[in-house]
């Protein structure tokens, strides 16, 4: 996600591994920010990063797993 250009709905969906319908649903529910340019909708690169960061589940260090045993 190094490209800072805004994405179309289709590009955002492809990059996130989702369907365009999911991206459109998120836009309707305001789960993802967007820019409207006339009738065109674009997803800013910052929103793409935010979605990925929000959904990231960090690994637990191996030592923490060993304490549970």
Secondary structure, 3 states (H helix, E strand, C coil): CCCCCCECHHHHHHHHCCCHHHHHHHHHCCCCCCEEECCEEEECHHHHHHHHHHHCCCCCCHHHHHHCC
